[in-house]
Amino acid sequence: MTKRGVLIPTEQFDADSLVEFVNGLDARGFDSVWLPELLGREPMATAGYLLGRTRRIAVGTAIANVYVRDPHATVQARQTLAEMSGGRFILGLGVSNATFNTARGHTWRPPLAKMTAYLDAMDAVKVLAPAPAHTPPTYIAAHGPQLQRLGASRTNGIITYLMTPEHARQSRERIGASAELNTVAMFLAETDPAIARRRARGALKMYVELDYYHREWRKLGFTDADFADGGSDRLVDAMVAWGDADALRERLAAFERAGATRVIVTPLGIQTKRGLDLAVLEALAAG
């Protein structure tokens, strides 16, 4: 069966609640938890905290931004976290986006050139510390053919984000059978179409405004009309799986049929006034 992970912004939990939540993912059969990087908790530090307080589940970054840490520090962190956790750390790398990086004072480079140079620099690093028993897996975020081919040839595979099962099928054809394909997708346990689409638009708001995603989504048949007013119903329904448990499981199965090695679930709406709503995770549990 395809592996199943969960990507979650950790800022909605305090430290103890976060550990409890991640151990709950482990109990439900999810093989991994993935940590994003934007303006909240630093993912490497958070990964170390979680790895020290869990026993089986892997902890990955999705993604660690290559603009904000040099290659040597990244290799040191990868080796240290893998060694001290018994091989449970997964490194996901990406370029993030031009707007975010230039706002932080970085000079934007074409993604293929930036990532190639970064991987070259990582390969040259020698860490003078105990090595893990096995080399920890490394993936790069990649949606287009050139970056995907780079990921397939230089790392264990790729991570895609906010794409469709059809994009996963195309990605599998491009990277071949041996490279791993991790697809990150949003899931919402809501059967009322109006409520579901309103909440989905809230989750997609930042991405619908980014030209990068417009370019990628156009390749999947969407047009400028789909990006207006927070996103068309067609776009929202393609990027966010919503409905009952059967509908959520069918979307996950569609990614599996398309060739995903691991489906990384981003569960929407789990924090409510009444506490945690784990309906998405219960529906998609692998255990």
C-alpha positions as CSV (number, residue, x, y, z in Angstrom):
1,M,0.0,0.0,0.0
2,T,1.1,3.5,-0.7
3,K,2.6,5.3,2.3
4,R,0.5,7.9,4.0
5,G,1.9,11.0,5.8
6,V,0.4,14.1,7.3
7,L,1.6,17.7,6.7
8,I,0.5,20.1,9.5
9,P,1.3,23.7,10.5
10,T,2.4,23.0,14.0
11,E,1.7,26.5,15.4
12,Q,-1.9,25.6,16.2
13,F,-0.6,23.3,18.9
14,D,1.4,23.9,22.1
15,A,4.5,21.7,22.5
16,D,2.8,19.0,24.6
17,S,-0.3,18.9,22.4
18,L,1.8,18.6,19.3
19,V,3.6,15.5,20.6
20,E,0.3,14.0,21.5
21,F,-1.1,14.7,18.1
22,V,1.9,13.2,16.3
23,N,1.9,10.1,18.4
24,G,-1.8,9.8,17.5
25,L,-0.8,9.9,13.8
26,D,1.6,7.0,14.5
27,A,-1.2,5.0,16.2
28,R,-3.4,5.5,13.1
29,G,-0.8,4.1,10.8
30,F,0.6,7.2,9.2
31,D,4.2,6.6,8.5
32,S,5.4,10.3,8.7
33,V,4.6,13.8,9.8
34,W,5.8,16.7,7.6
35,L,6.7,20.2,8.8
36,P,6.3,23.3,6.5
37,E,8.4,26.4,6.7
38,L,7.1,29.9,6.3
39,L,6.9,32.3,9.3
40,G,6.3,30.0,12.2
41,R,8.3,27.4,14.0
42,E,11.7,26.5,12.5
43,P,11.3,23.1,10.9
44,M,14.7,21.6,11.8
45,A,14.4,22.5,15.4
46,T,10.8,21.3,15.5
47,A,11.9,18.0,13.9
48,G,14.5,17.4,16.5
49,Y,12.0,18.1,19.3
50,L,9.5,15.6,17.8
51,L,12.0,12.9,17.0
52,G,13.2,13.0,20.6
53,R,9.6,12.5,21.9
54,T,8.3,9.8,19.5
55,R,9.4,6.3,18.8
56,R,8.4,5.1,15.3
57,I,7.0,7.8,13.1
58,A,9.3,9.6,10.7
59,V,9.6,13.4,10.7
60,G,10.1,15.3,7.4
61,T,10.5,18.8,6.2
62,A,8.1,19.9,3.5
63,I,9.9,21.9,2.6
64,A,13.0,23.4,4.2
65,N,13.8,26.5,2.2
66,V,17.2,26.4,0.6
67,Y,17.5,30.2,0.6
68,V,17.5,30.5,4.4
69,R,20.2,28.0,5.3
70,D,23.5,27.2,3.7
71,P,24.2,23.7,2.3
72,H,26.7,22.8,5.0
73,A,24.2,23.5,7.8
74,T,21.5,21.5,5.9
75,V,23.8,18.4,5.6
76,Q,24.8,18.7,9.3
77,A,21.2,18.8,10.3
78,R,20.2,15.9,8.1
79,Q,23.0,13.7,9.4
80,T,22.6,14.7,13.0
81,L,18.8,14.2,13.1
82,A,19.0,10.9,11.2
83,E,21.7,9.6,13.5
84,M,20.1,10.6,16.8
85,S,16.6,9.3,15.8
86,G,17.6,5.9,14.4
87,G,17.0,7.0,10.8
88,R,13.6,8.6,11.2
89,F,14.4,12.0,9.7
90,I,13.4,12.9,6.1
91,L,14.8,16.0,4.4
92,G,12.5,17.8,1.9
93,L,14.0,20.8,0.2
94,G,12.6,23.5,-2.0
95,V,13.1,27.0,-3.3
96,S,9.8,28.4,-1.8
97,N,8.8,31.4,-3.9
98,A,10.4,34.6,-5.2
99,T,8.1,36.9,-3.4
100,F,8.8,35.4,0.0
101,N,12.5,35.1,-0.5
102,T,13.2,38.5,-2.0
103,A,11.2,40.0,0.9
104,R,13.7,38.5,3.3
105,G,16.6,40.0,1.4
106,H,17.6,37.0,-0.8
107,T,18.5,37.3,-4.5
108,W,16.2,35.1,-6.5
109,R,17.7,32.7,-9.0
110,P,16.0,30.4,-11.5
111,P,14.9,27.4,-9.5
112,L,16.8,24.8,-11.6
113,A,20.1,26.6,-11.3
114,K,19.6,27.4,-7.6
115,M,18.7,23.8,-6.7
116,T,21.4,22.3,-8.8
117,A,24.1,24.4,-7.2
118,Y,22.7,23.7,-3.8
119,L,22.8,19.9,-4.3
120,D,26.3,20.2,-5.7
121,A,27.4,22.1,-2.5
122,M,25.7,19.5,-0.3
123,D,27.5,16.7,-2.0
124,A,30.8,18.3,-1.2
125,V,30.2,18.5,2.5
126,K,31.9,16.1,4.9
127,V,30.4,16.0,8.4
128,L,32.9,15.0,11.1
129,A,30.3,13.3,13.3
130,P,28.8,9.8,13.8
131,A,26.9,8.7,10.7
132,P,23.5,7.2,10.7
133,A,23.2,3.5,9.9
134,H,21.4,4.4,6.6
135,T,21.6,7.6,4.5
136,P,18.5,9.6,5.2
137,P,16.2,10.2,2.3
138,T,16.2,13.5,0.6
139,Y,13.5,14.9,-1.8
140,I,13.1,18.2,-3.6
141,A,9.9,20.1,-4.3
142,A,9.4,19.9,-8.0
143,H,6.4,20.4,-10.3
144,G,7.9,21.0,-13.8
145,P,9.9,18.6,-15.9
146,Q,13.4,20.0,-15.4
147,L,13.3,20.1,-11.6
148,Q,11.5,16.7,-11.5
149,R,14.3,15.2,-13.6
150,L,16.9,16.7,-11.2
151,G,15.1,15.3,-8.2
152,A,14.9,11.8,-9.8
153,S,18.6,11.8,-10.7
154,R,20.2,13.6,-7.7
155,T,17.9,12.7,-4.7
156,N,15.4,10.0,-3.7
157,G,12.6,11.7,-5.5
158,I,10.3,14.6,-5.5
159,I,7.5,16.3,-3.5
160,T,4.5,18.0,-5.2
161,Y,2.1,20.4,-3.6
162,L,-1.4,21.4,-4.5
163,M,-1.6,19.4,-7.7
164,T,-4.0,16.9,-9.1
165,P,-3.9,13.2,-9.6
166,E,-3.4,13.9,-13.3
167,H,-0.3,15.9,-12.4
168,A,0.9,13.0,-10.3
169,R,0.4,10.7,-13.3
170,Q,2.5,13.0,-15.5
171,S,5.1,13.3,-12.8
172,R,5.5,9.6,-12.5
173,E,6.0,9.3,-16.3
174,R,8.7,12.0,-16.1
175,I,10.7,10.6,-13.1
176,G,10.4,6.9,-13.9
177,A,9.6,3.9,-11.8
178,S,12.4,4.0,-9.2
179,A,12.2,7.6,-8.0
180,E,9.8,8.3,-5.2
181,L,6.8,10.6,-5.7
182,N,5.3,12.3,-2.6
183,T,2.1,14.2,-3.3
184,V,0.8,16.8,-0.8
185,A,-2.9,17.4,-1.0
186,M,-5.6,19.1,1.1
187,F,-8.5,17.2,2.5
188,L,-11.6,18.5,4.3
189,A,-14.3,16.5,6.0
190,E,-17.3,18.6,5.0
191,T,-20.3,17.4,2.9
192,D,-22.1,20.8,2.4
193,P,-20.7,22.1,-0.9
194,A,-21.1,25.8,0.1
195,I,-19.3,25.4,3.4
196,A,-16.7,23.1,2.0
197,R,-15.8,25.5,-0.9
198,R,-15.8,28.5,1.4
199,R,-13.3,26.8,3.8
200,A,-11.3,25.5,0.9
201,R,-11.0,29.0,-0.6
202,G,-9.7,30.2,2.7
203,A,-7.0,27.5,2.7
204,L,-6.1,28.3,-1.0
205,K,-6.1,32.1,-0.7
206,M,-2.3,32.6,-0.7
207,Y,-1.7,30.2,-3.5
208,V,-4.4,31.4,-5.8
209,E,-2.7,34.8,-5.8
210,L,0.8,33.4,-6.8
211,D,1.8,33.5,-10.4
212,Y,3.9,30.4,-9.9
213,Y,0.8,28.3,-9.2
214,H,-1.1,30.0,-12.1
215,R,1.6,28.8,-14.4
216,E,1.5,25.2,-13.1
217,W,-2.3,25.0,-13.0
218,R,-2.6,26.3,-16.6
219,K,-0.7,23.3,-17.7
220,L,-3.5,21.2,-16.1
221,G,-6.2,23.0,-18.2
222,F,-7.1,25.8,-15.8
223,T,-7.5,29.4,-17.1
224,D,-7.3,32.9,-15.7
225,A,-11.1,32.7,-15.0
226,D,-10.4,29.9,-12.5
227,F,-8.1,32.2,-10.5
228,A,-10.5,35.0,-10.1
229,D,-12.6,35.7,-6.9
230,G,-10.6,33.3,-4.7
231,G,-10.8,30.4,-7.3
232,S,-13.5,28.8,-9.3
233,D,-15.5,25.9,-8.0
234,R,-13.7,23.7,-10.6
235,L,-10.3,24.8,-9.2
236,V,-11.3,24.5,-5.6
237,D,-12.7,21.0,-6.1
238,A,-9.6,19.9,-7.9
239,M,-7.2,21.1,-5.3
240,V,-9.1,20.3,-2.1
241,A,-10.8,17.0,-1.6
242,W,-14.0,17.4,0.4
243,G,-17.0,15.3,1.3
244,D,-17.7,12.2,3.3
245,A,-15.2,9.5,4.2
246,D,-15.7,7.7,0.9
247,A,-15.1,10.8,-1.1
248,L,-11.8,11.5,0.8
249,R,-10.7,7.9,0.4
250,E,-11.4,8.1,-3.4
251,R,-9.2,11.1,-3.9
252,L,-6.4,9.5,-2.0
253,A,-6.8,6.4,-4.1
254,A,-6.7,8.5,-7.2
255,F,-3.2,9.7,-6.2
256,E,-2.2,6.1,-5.5
257,R,-3.4,4.9,-9.0
258,A,-1.5,7.8,-10.6
259,G,1.8,6.5,-9.1
260,A,2.3,8.3,-5.8
261,T,4.7,6.6,-3.5
262,R,3.3,8.5,-0.5
263,V,0.3,10.7,-0.2
264,I,0.9,13.4,2.3
265,V,-2.5,14.6,3.8
266,T,-3.0,18.2,4.8
267,P,-6.1,18.0,7.0
268,L,-8.2,21.2,7.0
269,G,-10.4,22.3,9.8
270,I,-9.0,20.1,12.5
271,Q,-9.0,22.8,15.2
272,T,-12.6,23.7,16.2
273,K,-14.2,25.4,19.2
274,R,-15.1,22.0,20.5
275,G,-11.6,20.7,20.2
276,L,-9.9,18.5,17.6
277,D,-11.9,17.3,14.6
278,L,-10.0,14.2,13.4
279,A,-12.6,13.1,10.8
280,V,-10.1,13.4,7.9
281,L,-7.4,11.5,9.7
282,E,-9.9,8.8,10.8
283,A,-11.1,8.4,7.2
284,L,-7.6,8.1,5.7
285,A,-5.8,6.2,8.5
286,A,-3.6,3.5,7.2
287,G,-3.8,1.3,10.3
